[in-house]
Amino acid sequence: MRGLTWDHPRGYTPLDELTRLDLAGHNPYGDVPEPIAWDRQPLEGFESEPIARLCERYDVLVIDHPGLGAAVDALVPMEELFEPDELARLEAGTVGRTWDSYHLEGRQWALPLDAATQVAVARPGVEAPKTWPEVAEFARGTRMALCLGGPHAFLMHCALCSGDFLDDKAGTRALELMAELFALADREVSLRNPIGVLDAMAAGGPEYCPLVYGYVTYPLIFSDAPSWPGRPPGSVLGGTGLAVSRRRVETTGESAGTAGQSAGTIGAAVRAHLRRLTSAPVQATLFPATGGQPAARAVWQAQGAAPFYRGTGATMEAAWVRPRFPGYIALQDRSSALLRDGLLARVPARDLLENLRKEWRHA
């Protein structure tokens, strides 16, 4: 069996460890009929390589939710693999809206595996501000960076607007703040993606970033995203889910019926892998031990949870789910480039927002 994940230790180390234990002959996390050989794609591959095309080569795929709209015909809905009561139990065990992010057109297209959202991050000893007005003041006396590379300029704008990014008042306020912070930030680092920003901070660069996707593996202090006064923290949900290729894994019937019996042994093997990867022992034990960032609610809310989870849990619960219509990812990239170029050129916020509206109306 072949699987595809993303090329970061958080994305592949837990999966590779399970495969290693399978090949060793006895896996304490449960045996499966057949191991998975996991290939890796760059983080940017989530945007550049359509899921439907990848389904031609892989049985199980680690995906993110914005690409679902163009991929549903290539995927097996989880209702064809699992009984309703088992899916209900899995849903109850996931954090925030991670489950909802893979639910589209009345079907569940992936099981949450990894959970992430934009949060604040600071180097040890730096106390992060709690609200966006405080961030603007704090930035004047702190070495800071934003995270605007790839799709992240647009995602920061969405977070500042709580998803209502085309609204005149919310959109203009967000862009004015982004321009103010960008003028005070480390420009070179601010144009990187999350891994680039966090690498720079961990290496002694900027002391603070108000909004970046959190990675539990970094020796930095993560905390809830800043909020507007009287509002919950604004953030855009990330993370990954486990999807199954329709072309590679055939199932019988339109619903789970007899636990979604497969036309071949590969279906049973896939089901065993998905059950194990979403199980409590793997999510709560193996994932944290190998640098993973699990989607299990119990890990984020456990008494004595790691500081990363305790510090960012409220943001995870409030995070906004992105659109998932066909063509959304390309539109997200174009919108981010538009905003990034506009910030660099110091385009007035209202003009920049109108340009963004035109892009979305055209799409």
NUVODREN-861848 format. One record per residue (C-alpha): residue in one letter; x, y, z. Coordinates in steps of 0.2 Angstrom, whole numbers, plus 5000, padded with zeros to 4 digits. Layout:
N
<pt r="A" east="X" north="Y" up="Z"/>
...
***
This chain:
363
<pt r="M" east="5000" north="5000" up="5000"/>
<pt r="R" east="5006" north="5018" up="4996"/>
<pt r="G" east="5002" north="5033" up="5006"/>
<pt r="L" east="5007" north="5052" up="5004"/>
<pt r="T" east="5010" north="5064" up="5018"/>
<pt r="W" east="5019" north="5081" up="5019"/>
<pt r="D" east="5038" north="5084" up="5020"/>
<pt r="H" east="5040" north="5090" up="5038"/>
<pt r="P" east="5044" north="5079" up="5053"/>
<pt r="R" east="5027" north="5083" up="5061"/>
<pt r="G" east="5019" north="5076" up="5045"/>
<pt r="Y" east="5030" north="5060" up="5042"/>
<pt r="T" east="5039" north="5055" up="5058"/>
<pt r="P" east="5023" north="5047" up="5067"/>
<pt r="L" east="5018" north="5038" up="5051"/>
<pt r="D" east="5036" north="5032" up="5048"/>
<pt r="E" east="5037" north="5025" up="5066"/>
<pt r="L" east="5021" north="5015" up="5064"/>
<pt r="T" east="5028" north="5008" up="5048"/>
<pt r="R" east="5044" north="5004" up="5056"/>
<pt r="L" east="5035" north="4995" up="5070"/>
<pt r="D" east="5024" north="4985" up="5057"/>
<pt r="L" east="5039" north="4979" up="5048"/>
<pt r="A" east="5048" north="4974" up="5064"/>
<pt r="G" east="5034" north="4961" up="5066"/>
<pt r="H" east="5024" north="4967" up="5081"/>
<pt r="N" east="5017" north="4984" up="5083"/>
<pt r="P" east="5011" north="4989" up="5101"/>
<pt r="Y" east="4999" north="5001" up="5093"/>
<pt r="G" east="4990" north="4987" up="5085"/>
<pt r="D" east="4993" north="4976" up="5069"/>
<pt r="V" east="4987" north="4979" up="5052"/>
<pt r="P" east="4985" north="4968" up="5037"/>
<pt r="E" east="4998" north="4977" up="5027"/>
<pt r="P" east="5010" north="4991" up="5030"/>
<pt r="I" east="5010" north="5008" up="5021"/>
<pt r="A" east="5025" north="5015" up="5012"/>
<pt r="W" east="5023" north="5034" up="5015"/>
<pt r="D" east="5030" north="5046" up="5002"/>
<pt r="R" east="5031" north="5064" up="5005"/>
<pt r="Q" east="5027" north="5080" up="4996"/>
<pt r="P" east="5033" north="5098" up="5001"/>
<pt r="L" east="5021" north="5109" up="5011"/>
<pt r="E" east="5017" north="5119" up="4995"/>
<pt r="G" east="5012" north="5103" up="4987"/>
<pt r="F" east="4995" north="5104" up="4996"/>
<pt r="E" east="4992" north="5119" up="4984"/>
<pt r="S" east="5001" north="5115" up="4969"/>
<pt r="E" east="4996" north="5096" up="4966"/>
<pt r="P" east="4977" north="5093" up="4965"/>
<pt r="I" east="4971" north="5079" up="4976"/>
<pt r="A" east="4962" north="5070" up="4962"/>
<pt r="R" east="4978" north="5068" up="4952"/>
<pt r="L" east="4987" north="5061" up="4968"/>
<pt r="C" east="4973" north="5049" up="4970"/>
<pt r="E" east="4979" north="5040" up="4954"/>
<pt r="R" east="4995" north="5034" up="4963"/>
<pt r="Y" east="4991" north="5033" up="4982"/>
<pt r="D" east="4979" north="5023" up="4993"/>
<pt r="V" east="4979" north="5034" up="5008"/>
<pt r="L" east="4983" north="5053" up="5007"/>
<pt r="V" east="4986" north="5066" up="5021"/>
<pt r="I" east="4977" north="5081" up="5014"/>
<pt r="D" east="4971" north="5098" up="5020"/>
<pt r="H" east="4953" north="5104" up="5019"/>
<pt r="P" east="4953" north="5118" up="5006"/>
<pt r="G" east="4956" north="5107" up="4992"/>
<pt r="L" east="4941" north="5096" up="4995"/>
<pt r="G" east="4929" north="5105" up="4983"/>
<pt r="A" east="4939" north="5099" up="4967"/>
<pt r="A" east="4942" north="5081" up="4974"/>
<pt r="V" east="4926" north="5073" up="4981"/>
<pt r="D" east="4924" north="5063" up="4965"/>
<pt r="A" east="4941" north="5055" up="4968"/>
<pt r="L" east="4939" north="5051" up="4986"/>
<pt r="V" east="4929" north="5037" up="4996"/>
<pt r="P" east="4917" north="5045" up="5008"/>
<pt r="M" east="4920" north="5039" up="5026"/>
<pt r="E" east="4902" north="5033" up="5026"/>
<pt r="E" east="4907" north="5019" up="5014"/>
<pt r="L" east="4921" north="5013" up="5026"/>
<pt r="F" east="4913" north="5015" up="5043"/>
<pt r="E" east="4897" north="5013" up="5052"/>
<pt r="P" east="4888" north="5029" up="5058"/>
<pt r="D" east="4891" north="5025" up="5076"/>
<pt r="E" east="4909" north="5024" up="5074"/>
<pt r="L" east="4910" north="5040" up="5064"/>
<pt r="A" east="4900" north="5048" up="5078"/>
<pt r="R" east="4913" north="5042" up="5091"/>
<pt r="L" east="4927" north="5049" up="5080"/>
<pt r="E" east="4919" north="5066" up="5078"/>
<pt r="A" east="4916" north="5068" up="5096"/>
<pt r="G" east="4935" north="5065" up="5099"/>
<pt r="T" east="4941" north="5078" up="5088"/>
<pt r="V" east="4946" north="5096" up="5093"/>
<pt r="G" east="4938" north="5112" up="5087"/>
<pt r="R" east="4930" north="5111" up="5070"/>
<pt r="T" east="4943" north="5099" up="5062"/>
<pt r="W" east="4929" north="5087" up="5059"/>
<pt r="D" east="4918" north="5099" up="5051"/>
<pt r="S" east="4932" north="5105" up="5039"/>
<pt r="Y" east="4932" north="5088" up="5030"/>
<pt r="H" east="4912" north="5088" up="5029"/>
<pt r="L" east="4906" north="5093" up="5012"/>
<pt r="E" east="4890" north="5090" up="5002"/>
<pt r="G" east="4883" north="5079" up="5016"/>
<pt r="R" east="4898" north="5067" up="5017"/>
<pt r="Q" east="4913" north="5065" up="5027"/>
<pt r="W" east="4928" north="5065" up="5015"/>
<pt r="A" east="4943" north="5063" up="5028"/>
<pt r="L" east="4946" north="5059" up="5046"/>
<pt r="P" east="4956" north="5073" up="5056"/>
<pt r="L" east="4974" north="5067" up="5059"/>
<pt r="D" east="4983" north="5083" up="5063"/>
<pt r="A" east="4976" north="5100" up="5071"/>
<pt r="A" east="4984" north="5117" up="5068"/>
<pt r="T" east="4978" north="5135" up="5067"/>
<pt r="Q" east="4986" north="5152" up="5068"/>
<pt r="V" east="4992" north="5158" up="5085"/>
<pt r="A" east="5004" north="5170" up="5092"/>
<pt r="V" east="5022" north="5165" up="5096"/>
<pt r="A" east="5036" north="5173" up="5105"/>
<pt r="R" east="5054" north="5169" up="5110"/>
<pt r="P" east="5056" north="5163" up="5129"/>
<pt r="G" east="5055" north="5178" up="5140"/>
<pt r="V" east="5044" north="5189" up="5129"/>
<pt r="E" east="5027" north="5192" up="5135"/>
<pt r="A" east="5015" north="5192" up="5120"/>
<pt r="P" east="5001" north="5205" up="5120"/>
<pt r="K" east="4983" north="5199" up="5120"/>
<pt r="T" east="4973" north="5211" up="5109"/>
<pt r="W" east="4977" north="5218" up="5091"/>
<pt r="P" east="4978" north="5236" up="5098"/>
<pt r="E" east="4991" north="5231" up="5110"/>
<pt r="V" east="5000" north="5222" up="5096"/>
<pt r="A" east="5002" north="5238" up="5087"/>
<pt r="E" east="5009" north="5247" up="5102"/>
<pt r="F" east="5020" north="5232" up="5106"/>
<pt r="A" east="5027" north="5231" up="5089"/>
<pt r="R" east="5035" north="5248" up="5091"/>
<pt r="G" east="5048" north="5242" up="5104"/>
<pt r="T" east="5050" north="5224" up="5098"/>
<pt r="R" east="5059" north="5214" up="5085"/>
<pt r="M" east="5044" north="5206" up="5076"/>
<pt r="A" east="5039" north="5198" up="5060"/>
<pt r="L" east="5023" north="5194" up="5051"/>
<pt r="C" east="5020" north="5178" up="5041"/>
<pt r="L" east="5015" north="5183" up="5023"/>
<pt r="G" east="5023" north="5170" up="5012"/>
<pt r="G" east="5013" north="5159" up="5000"/>
<pt r="P" east="4994" north="5160" up="5005"/>
<pt r="H" east="4998" north="5167" up="5022"/>
<pt r="A" east="4995" north="5186" up="5018"/>
<pt r="F" east="4977" north="5182" up="5013"/>
<pt r="L" east="4975" north="5170" up="5028"/>
<pt r="M" east="4981" north="5183" up="5040"/>
<pt r="H" east="4968" north="5195" up="5033"/>
<pt r="C" east="4954" north="5182" up="5035"/>
<pt r="A" east="4960" north="5179" up="5053"/>
<pt r="L" east="4959" north="5198" up="5057"/>
<pt r="C" east="4941" north="5198" up="5049"/>
<pt r="S" east="4935" north="5182" up="5057"/>
<pt r="G" east="4932" north="5176" up="5040"/>
<pt r="D" east="4922" north="5191" up="5034"/>
<pt r="F" east="4936" north="5197" up="5023"/>
<pt r="L" east="4926" north="5206" up="5010"/>
<pt r="D" east="4916" north="5217" up="5023"/>
<pt r="D" east="4920" north="5235" up="5021"/>
<pt r="K" east="4923" north="5240" up="5039"/>
<pt r="A" east="4931" north="5223" up="5045"/>
<pt r="G" east="4942" north="5222" up="5029"/>
<pt r="T" east="4948" north="5240" up="5029"/>
<pt r="R" east="4952" north="5239" up="5048"/>
<pt r="A" east="4962" north="5223" up="5045"/>
<pt r="L" east="4972" north="5229" up="5030"/>
<pt r="E" east="4976" north="5246" up="5039"/>
<pt r="L" east="4983" north="5236" up="5054"/>
<pt r="M" east="4993" north="5224" up="5042"/>
<pt r="A" east="5001" north="5239" up="5034"/>
<pt r="E" east="5005" north="5247" up="5051"/>
<pt r="L" east="5013" north="5231" up="5057"/>
<pt r="F" east="5022" north="5227" up="5041"/>
<pt r="A" east="5031" north="5244" up="5042"/>
<pt r="L" east="5038" north="5239" up="5059"/>
<pt r="A" east="5042" north="5221" up="5055"/>
<pt r="D" east="5057" north="5212" up="5049"/>
<pt r="R" east="5053" north="5213" up="5030"/>
<pt r="E" east="5063" north="5198" up="5024"/>
<pt r="V" east="5057" north="5186" up="5037"/>
<pt r="S" east="5039" north="5192" up="5036"/>
<pt r="L" east="5039" north="5186" up="5017"/>
<pt r="R" east="5042" north="5168" up="5022"/>
<pt r="N" east="5030" north="5154" up="5026"/>
<pt r="P" east="5027" north="5148" up="5044"/>
<pt r="I" east="5041" north="5136" up="5044"/>
<pt r="G" east="5053" north="5150" up="5038"/>
<pt r="V" east="5047" north="5162" up="5051"/>
<pt r="L" east="5048" north="5150" up="5065"/>
<pt r="D" east="5065" north="5144" up="5060"/>
<pt r="A" east="5071" north="5162" up="5060"/>
<pt r="M" east="5064" north="5165" up="5077"/>
<pt r="A" east="5071" north="5149" up="5084"/>
<pt r="A" east="5088" north="5154" up="5077"/>
<pt r="G" east="5089" north="5171" up="5087"/>
<pt r="G" east="5079" north="5182" up="5074"/>
<pt r="P" east="5063" north="5191" up="5078"/>
<pt r="E" east="5056" north="5190" up="5095"/>
<pt r="Y" east="5038" north="5189" up="5091"/>
<pt r="C" east="5025" north="5185" up="5078"/>
<pt r="P" east="5007" north="5189" up="5081"/>
<pt r="L" east="4999" north="5176" up="5069"/>
<pt r="V" east="5007" north="5161" up="5062"/>
<pt r="Y" east="5003" north="5142" up="5061"/>
<pt r="G" east="5009" north="5134" up="5077"/>
<pt r="Y" east="5021" north="5120" up="5077"/>
<pt r="V" east="5023" north="5110" up="5093"/>
<pt r="T" east="5041" north="5105" up="5089"/>
<pt r="Y" east="5049" north="5123" up="5091"/>
<pt r="P" east="5057" north="5129" up="5107"/>
<pt r="L" east="5046" north="5144" up="5107"/>
<pt r="I" east="5031" north="5150" up="5117"/>
<pt r="F" east="5015" north="5149" up="5108"/>
<pt r="S" east="4999" north="5157" up="5115"/>
<pt r="D" east="4982" north="5161" up="5109"/>
<pt r="A" east="4980" north="5173" up="5094"/>
<pt r="P" east="4977" north="5191" up="5098"/>
<pt r="S" east="4959" north="5197" up="5098"/>
<pt r="W" east="4949" north="5212" up="5095"/>
<pt r="P" east="4942" north="5219" up="5111"/>
<pt r="G" east="4927" north="5209" up="5116"/>
<pt r="R" east="4929" north="5196" up="5103"/>
<pt r="P" east="4936" north="5178" up="5103"/>
<pt r="P" east="4953" north="5176" up="5095"/>
<pt r="G" east="4953" north="5176" up="5076"/>
<pt r="S" east="4961" north="5162" up="5067"/>
<pt r="V" east="4960" north="5151" up="5051"/>
<pt r="L" east="4960" north="5132" up="5054"/>
<pt r="G" east="4974" north="5122" up="5046"/>
<pt r="G" east="4979" north="5104" up="5050"/>
<pt r="T" east="4977" north="5088" up="5040"/>
<pt r="G" east="4966" north="5074" up="5037"/>
<pt r="L" east="4966" north="5056" up="5031"/>
<pt r="A" east="4958" north="5053" up="5014"/>
<pt r="V" east="4956" north="5037" up="5004"/>
<pt r="S" east="4957" north="5036" up="4985"/>
<pt r="R" east="4942" north="5030" up="4976"/>
<pt r="R" east="4952" north="5024" up="4961"/>
<pt r="R" east="4964" north="5014" up="4972"/>
<pt r="V" east="4952" north="5007" up="4985"/>
<pt r="E" east="4935" north="5001" up="4979"/>
<pt r="T" east="4920" north="4999" up="4991"/>
<pt r="T" east="4903" north="4991" up="4988"/>
<pt r="G" east="4887" north="4999" up="4991"/>
<pt r="E" east="4882" north="5017" up="4994"/>
<pt r="S" east="4883" north="5017" up="5013"/>
<pt r="A" east="4893" north="5008" up="5026"/>
<pt r="G" east="4880" north="4993" up="5028"/>
<pt r="T" east="4891" north="4979" up="5035"/>
<pt r="A" east="4905" north="4991" up="5041"/>
<pt r="G" east="4909" north="4996" up="5023"/>
<pt r="Q" east="4915" north="4979" up="5017"/>
<pt r="S" east="4928" north="4981" up="5003"/>
<pt r="A" east="4928" north="4972" up="4986"/>
<pt r="G" east="4946" north="4968" up="4990"/>
<pt r="T" east="4958" north="4965" up="5005"/>
<pt r="I" east="4965" north="4983" up="5002"/>
<pt r="G" east="4949" north="4991" up="5009"/>
<pt r="A" east="4951" north="4981" up="5025"/>
<pt r="A" east="4969" north="4986" up="5027"/>
<pt r="V" east="4965" north="5004" up="5024"/>
<pt r="R" east="4951" north="5004" up="5037"/>
<pt r="A" east="4963" north="4996" up="5049"/>
<pt r="H" east="4976" north="5010" up="5046"/>
<pt r="L" east="4963" north="5024" up="5048"/>
<pt r="R" east="4956" north="5016" up="5064"/>
<pt r="R" east="4974" north="5015" up="5071"/>
<pt r="L" east="4980" north="5032" up="5066"/>
<pt r="T" east="4964" north="5040" up="5074"/>
<pt r="S" east="4965" north="5029" up="5090"/>
<pt r="A" east="4968" north="5036" up="5107"/>
<pt r="P" east="4985" north="5027" up="5110"/>
<pt r="V" east="4992" north="5034" up="5093"/>
<pt r="Q" east="4985" north="5051" up="5095"/>
<pt r="A" east="4989" north="5054" up="5113"/>
<pt r="T" east="5005" north="5044" up="5115"/>
<pt r="L" east="5014" north="5040" up="5098"/>
<pt r="F" east="5010" north="5057" up="5090"/>
<pt r="P" east="5017" north="5068" up="5104"/>
<pt r="A" east="5032" north="5057" up="5107"/>
<pt r="T" east="5037" north="5059" up="5088"/>
<pt r="G" east="5034" north="5077" up="5085"/>
<pt r="G" east="5016" north="5075" up="5079"/>
<pt r="Q" east="5002" north="5088" up="5083"/>
<pt r="P" east="4986" north="5077" up="5085"/>
<pt r="A" east="4968" north="5081" up="5081"/>
<pt r="A" east="4962" north="5072" up="5097"/>
<pt r="R" east="4952" north="5084" up="5108"/>
<pt r="A" east="4959" north="5074" up="5123"/>
<pt r="V" east="4977" north="5080" up="5120"/>
<pt r="W" east="4972" north="5098" up="5118"/>
<pt r="Q" east="4961" north="5098" up="5134"/>
<pt r="A" east="4969" north="5085" up="5145"/>
<pt r="Q" east="4973" north="5091" up="5163"/>
<pt r="G" east="4992" north="5093" up="5163"/>
<pt r="A" east="4992" north="5095" up="5144"/>
<pt r="A" east="5009" north="5102" up="5136"/>
<pt r="P" east="5010" north="5121" up="5137"/>
<pt r="F" east="5008" north="5122" up="5118"/>
<pt r="Y" east="4991" north="5115" up="5119"/>
<pt r="R" east="4986" north="5124" up="5135"/>
<pt r="G" east="4991" north="5140" up="5128"/>
<pt r="T" east="4982" north="5139" up="5111"/>
<pt r="G" east="4967" north="5129" up="5114"/>
<pt r="A" east="4954" north="5143" up="5114"/>
<pt r="T" east="4961" north="5149" up="5097"/>
<pt r="M" east="4959" north="5131" up="5091"/>
<pt r="E" east="4941" north="5130" up="5096"/>
<pt r="A" east="4936" north="5147" up="5088"/>
<pt r="A" east="4946" north="5144" up="5072"/>
<pt r="W" east="4937" north="5148" up="5055"/>
<pt r="V" east="4935" north="5135" up="5042"/>
<pt r="R" east="4940" north="5141" up="5024"/>
<pt r="P" east="4929" north="5139" up="5009"/>
<pt r="R" east="4931" north="5123" up="4999"/>
<pt r="F" east="4923" north="5126" up="4982"/>
<pt r="P" east="4933" north="5120" up="4966"/>
<pt r="G" east="4946" north="5133" up="4962"/>
<pt r="Y" east="4947" north="5140" up="4980"/>
<pt r="I" east="4966" north="5136" up="4982"/>
<pt r="A" east="4971" north="5145" up="4966"/>
<pt r="L" east="4960" north="5160" up="4971"/>
<pt r="Q" east="4968" north="5160" up="4989"/>
<pt r="D" east="4985" north="5161" up="4981"/>
<pt r="R" east="4980" north="5175" up="4969"/>
<pt r="S" east="4972" north="5185" up="4984"/>
<pt r="S" east="4987" north="5182" up="4994"/>
<pt r="A" east="4999" north="5189" up="4981"/>
<pt r="L" east="4988" north="5203" up="4978"/>
<pt r="L" east="4988" north="5208" up="4996"/>
<pt r="R" east="5007" north="5205" up="4998"/>
<pt r="D" east="5011" north="5216" up="4983"/>
<pt r="G" east="4999" north="5229" up="4989"/>
<pt r="L" east="5007" north="5230" up="5006"/>
<pt r="L" east="5025" north="5231" up="4998"/>
<pt r="A" east="5018" north="5245" up="4987"/>
<pt r="R" east="5009" north="5254" up="5001"/>
<pt r="V" east="4993" north="5253" up="4992"/>
<pt r="P" east="4979" north="5262" up="5002"/>
<pt r="A" east="4968" north="5249" up="5012"/>
<pt r="R" east="4952" north="5254" up="5004"/>
<pt r="D" east="4959" north="5252" up="4986"/>
<pt r="L" east="4967" north="5235" up="4991"/>
<pt r="L" east="4951" north="5229" up="4998"/>
<pt r="E" east="4942" north="5234" up="4982"/>
<pt r="N" east="4955" north="5225" up="4972"/>
<pt r="L" east="4952" north="5209" up="4983"/>
<pt r="R" east="4933" north="5211" up="4980"/>
<pt r="K" east="4936" north="5211" up="4961"/>
<pt r="E" east="4946" north="5196" up="4962"/>
<pt r="W" east="4933" north="5186" up="4971"/>
<pt r="R" east="4919" north="5193" up="4961"/>
<pt r="H" east="4928" north="5187" up="4945"/>
<pt r="A" east="4930" north="5170" up="4952"/>
***
